[in-house]
C-alpha cells in the first residue's frame, strides 16, 4: 500500500485509516447543510395510469396475512425495543447533521462511541455494553427491513465495539432468585378469596414449578389450536400433574409439572381452581380481572403483568428487607421464578437443564443463583 509513491509504515497506515472517521468527527462541529431525507422511489405508472407492482384488491387479504407473519417473526417486546432504538439513532443523526441512509459504518461507529461516552443522550449517561449491542442489533434489523445491509463487521464498528467491551464490560446483573420459602411468603400476601387472588396464585405457582418465561406464562391456552397468538397449551393428567407444550425462544418443548405435597402449594390445584372459578374453558388461561365487577376479560394478560406481580408480591412479603424499597424492587422480576426453580430443585443438573429448555449446562448454571459453587474442591483434589 502506498500514498503519493511512498510506502506506509504500520503506524502510518493505521493513522491513514483513521482519517476518514476523524473527518466525520470534525464535521460534527460544523453547521449541517439542509438536505432532504432519501425517499424510496415510487413504482412506475402503467399504461392505464395505475402504479405498477401495486397489490390488486384480491391480494389485500394475503398482504394482511403476510404482515401478520412478519409480526410473528419477533416478539412485541423486541419490536418495541427496536423501534425505540431506531428512533434514538435517527434522532442522534439529526442533531449531528448526519443522514441515516444509506447505512454508513463510519457514522454508526461514531454513534456507538457517543452511546458509550454518554454523548448520545441529553442526560449524558453512558449506555451499558448490553444496551449498545441491542441498539446495534436494532439498526441491523431496521436496515434489513428496508432492503439495506449494515456491515457490523466493518472496522469502524467492530473495532470500536471491541474497545467498548474491553473498557466498559461488566458481569451481567442477575435478578434475585425466588426460593420456595420466598414463594410461600409471597403467596400469603395474596387474597385467595377473590378471583384476582386465585389467578395470581396460579401464575406464581405454575411459573415457578415450570420455570417458565413471562411470555410462556401469559401465552398459555386451555387447549391446543385455540388462539392465533397462543404460545402453548395445557393437558391435565389426573393425580399426576399437567403437561405444558410451549413455544419458546428455541422452538417447541414440553414441560411436566407434577402435583405438590399439599393443595396449598400445588401448582396443579391452583391452576384448576382458577380455571373452574373463572369459568374458562377455551382460549387464554390468564386474563384480566376487573376490580369493580370481578368479571373476567376475554384477552390474555401482557407478559409485563408477570413482572409486576412478582415485584409486588415480593415487596409485600418483605423479601430482602435489608435493602431500600427501590433496590428491592429492582431485584425481582419474572425471571426470578425461573431462577428460583433452577436454584432450589435438588436433582441431577441434567433434569434442570431439560426443564428449562437450555442447550448447555453452562447456561443452566447461570440460573442457579445459590448453588454450592465449592461442592467440587479442586484444591483438595490436587493434594493441598
N, C-alpha and C positions, 0 to 999 in steps of 0.2 A: 504494500500500500504506500502511495506517495502523495505529496502535496506540493505543487509548484516544482516538481522534479526532484525533491529531496525526500529521502526515506524517513518515515516517522519512527521514533523510538517507542517503546512500550508506554512510557508516561505521556509522550506527546500524543500518541494515538488515543489514549484514554481521555486526554484533555479535549482533543478534537471531537470525540464522540459526545462530549458533554455540551458542546457549543450550542446545539440546537435546542436543548432544554433550558439552557441558561438564557438564550434569546427569548424564549417564552416567558421566563420569569421577568425579564426586563419589560416585555410587552404589557405585563400586568399593571405596571405603574403608569402607562400611557392611556389617554382617553381612547375609548373604543369607538371606531367608526361605525355608524349605523348601517347595519346590513340585515336584510330580511332573512328569516329562518328558511332553510330549504324546504321546499314543498314536494310532496310526491306528485309525479306527473299524472294528469287525468287521462283515462283511457280515451283513445281517439273516437271520433264520431263515425258511425256507419252511414251508409247512403241514405237511410231513412231518418237520419238526424238523431238516433239514439246512440248512447255510448257503447262501443264495442266491448265485450267482456263483462257487461253488467249481467246480474242474475236475472233470468226470466222469472216471471211470477211463480211458476210452478216449482221453482227451485228454492223459494223462500224457506220452506219447511226444512229442507236439507241444510240450508245455511244456518238456521237456528240450531239444529242438532249439532252441526259442526262446532258452533260456538260453545255449546254445552260440553262437548268433548274437550275443547281447548281449556275450559274452566276446570274440568275434572282432572286435567294433567297435573295440577298443583293445588295445594290446599288454599282455602280462603285466607288463612293467616299469612301464607307465603306471598300470595298476590298482593295483599295489603302492604306487607313489608317492602316488596319490590316496587310498588307504586310510590311509597314514601321515599325510598332510596333514590328512585329516578327523579322525583321532584327536588330532592336535596341536591343532586348533581346538577341538574339543569339550572336551578336557582344559583348555585355557585358559579356556573359558567356565565350566566347572565351578568352577575355582579363583576366578574373579571373581564368581561368583554369577549369571551370565547363563544364559539358555536358548538353545540353538542354533536352536530352532524357535519361530515361523516365521522365515525369513531376514530379518534386520534390518540394513540398510546401515550404520546408526549403530554397531552392535556390531562389524560387520566392519571398519569404518573404524578403530575403536579397536584391533582385533586387528592390523591392518596396522601401526599406529603402534607397538604393542608388539613386533612382529617386527622392525621397522626399528631400534628403540631398544635391543633386547636384553632387553626385559622379558617376552618371551613364553616364555622357556626358563630353566631353572634355572642354566645356565652363563652367563647374561647376555651371550651373544654375539649381536651384531646379525646378522640374516639379510641375505644379498645380495639385490639387486633381483630377480635371476632366480628365486631361491628364493621370494620373496614373490609374484611373478607366477604361479609354478607353484601355490603354495598357493591363490591366488585362483581359478585355473582348476579346481583340485580341489574347492573349495567350490561353484562353479557346477555342476560335474558331479554332485556328490553330492546337491545340492538338486534338480537336474533329474531324477535317478533316483527321487526321492520325489514327483515331480509338482509341485515348487515352483520358483520363479524367484528368483534373486538378481540384482538390477539393479546390475551393475558400473559403469554409467554414472551412478548416483546420486552426488550431490556429496560425500556423506560418504566414499565410496570413491574416486571418480575424482580429487577434488582432493587428497586425502591421498596417493594414489599418484603424482600429478604432482610433488608436493613431494619424495617419497621418491626418485623417479628423478632429480630435479634435484640433490638433495643427496648422494645415495649412489651414483648411477650410475657405473659404471666400464667400460672396454672389456672385452669378454669374454676370458677366459683360454683360449687355444687349446692343444690338445695338440701336442706336438712331432711334426713330420713325419718319417717314416722314409724316408730316401732309399735308392737302390739299394745304395750301399756299406754303409749301415747294415744293410739286409736281408741282404746276403751274410754279414756278420759274425754276424748272429743265426742264420742257417741253419747256420753252422759249429758252433754250440753245441748243436745238436740231434742226437741219436743216430739215424742213418739205418738202423741195424741192427736196430731194434725197430719194432713196429707203431705204437706211440705216436709215435715219431720220424717215421715216414712220414706219419702223419696230420697232425702239427703242421707239417711242411714244406709239405704240400699246402694247409693252411689259410692259412699265411702268404703263400705264393706266389699262390694264387688270390685271396685277399683284397686283396693289393697290386695285382696285374695287373688285377683287375676293379674296383678302387676301391670295394669293397663295404662296406656297413654290417655290424655284427656280426650282426644278425638275418638279413641276406641270406646270410651265410656259413653259419650253422648251420641256416638254413631250407631249404637245397638238398636236393632229392631226386634220385635217379638218373635218373628219367624222369617224364613228365607224369602227373598224377592218381594218384599212388601213396599219398599220405597226406592226411589231412584238415588237418593242421597245417603242411603244407609251404608254403613261400613262393617256390618256384621249382624249376626243373629244369635238367638239363644235356643238351646234344646234342654229340656228338663229330663233328668233321669231320676225317677223316684227312689228315695232312700240312699242315693249315691251322690248326686250333685247336679251341676249344669255343665254343658259343653258350649263354649263360645267359639264361633267361627268368625274370624276377624280379618279385615283387610288393613294391614298396617303399612309401615314405610317400606318393608322389604317383600311385600306380597301377602298372600293369604296364609293364615296359620290357625291352628286350633289350640284352645286353652281350656284345660279342665279345672273346674273349681269344685272341690269336694265340700261336703257338709261340715259345719263346725261342731265343736263339742257341746254347744248349747244353743238354743234358739236365740238367745240374747246377742250372741256374737256370730251367728251363722249367716254368711252372705246369701246362701240359697233361700233360707227362710225370710230374710229381709226383702229380697227381690220378689218372692212370691206374695208377701204381704202388700207390697207397693202395687203390684200389678192387679191384685184382687180388689183392694180398696179403691184404687183409681179407676177400676173397670177398663183397663187397657188390654185389648186382645189382638190389636192389629196396629202396625206402624211403629213409630219411635217409642222406645221404652221410657226414656227420661225426658219429661216435658215440663213446661212452666206450670206452676200452681198459682192462681190468682189469690192474693192475700185476702181481699174483702169477701169474695164469693166462695173461696175454697174450691173453685172449679178448675178442671184440667184443660190446658190449651191443646190445640191439635199439633203444634210444631215441636220439633226436638229442641233441646237446650243448645246454646252455643257452647263450644268447648271451654271458653273462658269461665263459664259458670262453675266448672270443676275447680279451677284455681281459686276462685273467690270463696267457694265452700270450704276448701281445705284451709285457706288462710283464716277465714272467720272462725271455724271450729277450733283451730289450733290456738288462736289468741284467746278465745273464750275458755279453753281448757287450761290456760296458763302455761303452755309449753315454753320452755326456755325463759322462765320468769326472771332469770338473772340478767336479761338484756332489756333495753328500752323497747317500747312498742314498735317504733319504726324499724329497728333492727330485727325484731322478731317477725314482723310482717314480711320482711324481705327474705327470710329464711325458708318460708314454706310456700309450696305451690303444688300443682297437680303431680309433678314428678316425685314429690315427697312420698306418695303412696307406693309408687313403683319401686323407689329406692328402699322403702321400708320392708317390703316383702323380700327383696333381694338380700337385705342385711340380716333379716331375722329367721329366715327359713333354714332350719338345721338339717339340711340334707346334702347329698353329694352335689358339688358345684355344677355338674353337667345337667342335672334336673332343673336347676335355677336358670341356667343358660337357655334351655329349651323353652321354659315357661315364659321368659322374657322375649324370646324370639331373636336372640343375638347370634351372629355368625361366629363370634370368637369369645373365648373365655375371658380374654383381656377386657373386652367391653363390659362383660358381666361384673368383673371385679371393680370397675369404676362405679357401679351402682351399690356395691356392698360397702356402705359408709363406715360401719362399725365392726367389720370383720377382724379377726385376730391376725394382724399382719406379721406377728412373730411366732406363729404356730410352727413354722419350719425355721429352725435356728441354724443357719449355715456356719455361724461362728463355732458353736459346739460341735457341729458335724465335722468341722475341719480339725478338731482336736484341741481347740483353745479353751 
